């Protein structure tokens, strides 16, 4: 999978599903459609062994999250982590 960075080009929603629950796509191999009408495949789920190997070999594993709406893996930036930490502590996110 590819990592994406935190820049303005990543802010556009890749998957267009309209005003329906994403759960409607649970049994489908895709998440929805892009702006051109092409299907967007789901991000492949790692099995437990692959996940464990990556976790032990990649010291920044914990910074990677799955953006399910856009079907991509995202590596959190230090600014994102700081914001999440403030929100979890109940502080104002500035």
Residue pairs with C-beta under 8 A, 6 or more apart in sequence:
1 43
1 44
1 72
1 73
2 72
2 73
3 64
3 73
3 74
3 75
4 10
4 72
4 73
4 74
4 75
5 75
5 77
6 77
6 79
6 80
10 74
13 69
13 70
14 34
14 40
14 69
14 70
14 71
14 72
15 31
15 32
15 33
15 34
15 40
15 69
15 70
15 71
16 32
16 33
16 34
16 35
17 24
17 25
17 31
17 32
17 33
22 31
22 32
22 68
22 69
25 31
25 32
29 41
29 42
30 39
30 40
30 41
30 42
31 40
31 41
31 42
31 68
31 69
31 71
32 39
32 40
33 39
33 40
34 40
40 71
41 71
42 68
42 71
43 66
43 68
43 71
43 72
43 73
46 54
54 61
55 61
60 75
63 75
63 76
63 81
64 73
64 74
64 75
64 76
65 73
65 74
65 76
66 72
66 73
66 74
67 73
67 74
76 84
83 93
86 92
86 93
86 94
87 93
